[in-house]
Amino acid sequence: MAIEIAVETPLQDDVRGLVAELNATLLELTPPEHCYHLTVEQMAGEDTTVLIARDDGLAIGCGALKRHGDAVGEVKRMYTRPTHRGRKIGAKIVERVEALAREEGLKRLVLETGDRHPAAWTVYERAGFSRCGPVLDYPDSPWSVFYEKSF
């Protein structure tokens, strides 16, 4: 069956489990003080749209668009379960986030990711993002890598 990606509320048990996996994965690679997690409750805020990838009903990936001022959107909470990696699910989620941002008239997407996440860098670079200095209110840290894309 094909992977389906749709806007969903993060306040579902299986999505909470997926986000808990994401958080645990990030904490294996980055000190907690340099992890900038949104909780599922924050993800459910009006300024954020969450996309969930499902395989035969099972939540296997996620990503979100968080809106900021000045027509800027932020790519957040990108994750694909290890069982489904290598199938371009992250790329499809980023594509959907960008399409939503464009539809809403946003002019720039930014994101922060970790310094030990080369697979994530590949997804963003293939989607046309460029590395940049710190974005939004993130501190400049050796643990962070920043990307941006204007349109």
N, C-alpha and C positions, 0 to 999 in steps of 0.2 A: 504494500500500500504506500502511496505517496505521502511525503511529509507535508503536513498542513500547518500554516502559520497564520495566526489570527490575533486580533486585539482581545485580551482577556483581563479579568481582574486578577491581581496577584493574591487576593485573599481566598485562595482555594488550598486545601490541604496538600495536593500534589505539587502545586506551584511553590508553596512554602517549603516543601521538601527539596525541590530543585534549587531554590535560593539558598537553603541551608548547605547544600552540596557546593554551590558556588562559593559561599563564604569560607567553608572549610578548605577548599582548594586554594583560594587566595591566601589564607593564613598559613598554608604550607610554604608559600613562596615569598611572602612579604610580612614584615613585622606589623603587629596590629595597629600601631600608631601611624602607619603609612597606608592602611587600608581605608578606603572611603566608601563603605557600604551604605546603600540605602536599605532600610528595613522594608519588608513587604507592606507595612502600613504607610511608609513614606512613598513607596512605589504606587500605592493606590490613590495618592493625592491628585487633585485636579490638574496640576502642572505636568503630570507624567502619564504617558501612554505605554502600556506594557504589551509586548508581543510574545506569544508562547508558541513554540514549535512542538507539534505532536506527531507521533508515529503510532498509528492505530490506537489513538486515544491517550497514549502515554506521553506525559510532558517530558520532552528530551532536550529542550533548549529555550533560551529566553534572551531578551534584550529590551531596552526601553529608550524612549525619547523623553527627556526632561527639558522643559522650556525655561529659559531665562530671559531677562530683558534684552533690549537692543537687537531683536530678531535672531537671537542665538539659541540653538538647541544643543543639548548634550546627549551623547550616546552613553548609556549606563547599563549595568547589570548584564553584560554579554556573557553567555555561557552555553556550551553544548556538552551534554554528557559524554564521557569517554567512549561509550558504546556506539555513539553516532558521529564521532569526529571523522574528518576526511570526506564528508559528504556535502560540503559547501553550505551547511545550515547557517553558520554564522554569517557568511556572505549574503545569504538570502534575507536574514534578519536585518543586517545593516542596510541592504537595498530598500527594505520596507520602511525602516526608520527614516532614511533619506527621502523617500517618496512622500511620506507623511509631512516631514519638515518643509519640503518644497510646496506641497499643497497648502500648508498653513502660512506660506509667505516668509518663512524663516530664511535668512541669508547666509548663515554660517552654522556648521556643526563642529563641535569640539569634543574632546574626550581625554581622559586620563587612564592610562593602563600601567601595568607593572613593568619593571625593568627585566623581569625573567619570564616574559610572555611572548616569545618570538612567534608563536602561531597566531596570536592576536595581531601582532604587528603586520603579518602577512595579509590577514583579512582586511585590515584598514588600508594598507598601502595599495592592495589590488583594487580597492573601492575608490581610490583617488585621494585619500587623505595624505597630508604631508606632516612630517614632524615639525613641532614648533616649541616655543617656550611655554612656561606655565600658563594655564588658562583659568578663567573664572577666579575663584578664591583658593585654588590649590597652591600649597607651598612648593617652592622649587626644591626638589629632593632627588637624590641619586636613585631612589626606589621607584620614581615615576618617569613615565615617558608620555609626552603629550602629542596629540594630533589635532589637525584642523582641516576643514574643507569648506570653501566658500562657493556659493552659486547664486 
